[in-house]
Amino acid sequence: MTATTRLLTVDDAAEMAAQLRANREFLAPWDPDRSEEYFTEEGQRRVLADLLRQHSAGSALPHAILLDGRIVGRIALTNIARGPFLSGTLGYWVAQSANGRGVATAAVGRIVRLAFDD
């Protein structure tokens, strides 16, 4: 098992939407109420485009979580504040099939290294 992350692209929208639909019930206890559009490819295209705009502005670090090269979740450092406050908000989810296998732990470790080292 190889778990890692990479920067998201808008081309990930179809795969991200499929994972969200497949894991909707599993993620429901931790997820806010979402519109039906959120679970569509077009809805995810908009979400990813917004995250990538934030990334370009330096206020977000949105990554896909990969297990053996396949997307199994998303992790993002958002609300990045620089200067003396130097903070951000970390959020993530993983598919039920990847849950309990150390995938999220590996993803969090990678994002923390990127945030503090790069």
C-alpha positions in Angstrom: 0.0 0.0 0.0 1.4 3.4 -1.0 -0.5 6.4 0.2 0.5 9.9 -0.9 -1.0 13.2 -2.1 -0.7 15.5 -5.1 -2.1 18.9 -6.0 -5.7 18.7 -7.3 -6.6 19.6 -10.8 -10.1 20.4 -12.3 -9.6 17.2 -14.4 -10.1 15.3 -11.1 -13.7 16.4 -10.9 -15.2 13.2 -12.4 -13.3 10.9 -10.1 -13.8 13.1 -7.1 -17.6 13.2 -7.7 -17.7 9.4 -8.1 -15.9 8.9 -4.8 -18.2 11.4 -3.0 -21.3 9.7 -4.4 -20.0 6.2 -3.5 -19.1 7.4 0.1 -22.0 9.8 0.7 -23.6 7.7 3.5 -20.2 6.9 5.1 -19.1 10.5 5.2 -22.5 11.9 6.2 -21.9 12.0 10.0 -18.9 14.4 9.5 -20.0 16.3 6.4 -22.3 19.4 6.3 -25.5 19.2 4.4 -24.7 19.4 0.7 -26.8 20.2 -2.4 -27.2 17.5 -5.0 -25.1 19.5 -7.3 -22.1 19.0 -5.0 -22.0 15.3 -5.9 -21.9 15.9 -9.7 -18.9 16.2 -11.9 -19.9 19.8 -12.7 -20.3 20.6 -9.0 -16.9 19.2 -8.2 -15.4 21.1 -11.1 -16.6 24.3 -9.5 -15.3 23.2 -6.0 -11.9 22.3 -7.4 -11.6 25.5 -9.5 -12.4 27.5 -6.4 -9.8 25.7 -4.3 -7.2 26.1 -7.1 -8.0 29.9 -7.2 -7.3 30.0 -3.5 -4.1 28.0 -4.1 -2.9 30.6 -6.7 -3.6 33.3 -4.2 -1.5 31.5 -1.5 -4.4 30.8 0.8 -5.0 27.1 0.2 -3.1 23.9 -0.4 -5.7 21.4 -2.0 -4.5 17.9 -2.6 -6.0 14.6 -3.7 -5.3 11.7 -1.4 -4.0 8.7 -3.5 -3.8 5.1 -2.6 -1.7 3.1 -5.1 -2.2 5.9 -7.6 -6.0 6.1 -7.3 -7.9 9.0 -5.7 -9.5 7.9 -2.4 -10.1 11.3 -0.8 -9.2 15.0 -0.5 -7.1 17.0 2.0 -6.8 20.7 2.0 -5.1 23.3 4.1 -7.3 26.4 3.8 -7.6 29.8 5.3 -3.8 30.1 5.3 -2.7 33.2 7.2 0.9 34.3 6.9 2.9 36.6 9.0 3.1 36.4 12.8 -0.2 34.5 13.0 0.9 31.8 10.6 -2.1 29.4 10.7 -4.5 27.4 8.5 -7.4 25.0 8.7 -6.9 21.4 7.8 -9.7 19.3 6.5 -9.8 15.9 4.9 -11.9 12.9 4.0 -11.1 9.4 2.8 -13.2 6.7 1.2 -14.6 4.0 3.3 -12.4 1.5 1.5 -9.3 3.4 2.6 -10.5 4.1 6.2 -8.5 2.6 9.0 -5.4 1.8 6.9 -3.2 4.8 7.7 -4.1 6.7 4.5 -5.4 9.8 6.2 -2.4 9.8 8.7 0.0 9.7 5.7 -1.9 12.5 3.9 -1.9 14.7 7.0 1.9 14.1 7.5 2.6 15.0 3.9 0.5 18.2 4.0 2.2 19.3 7.3 5.6 18.7 5.8 4.6 20.8 2.7 3.2 23.5 4.9 6.2 23.9 7.1 9.1 22.8 4.8 8.0 24.2 1.4 
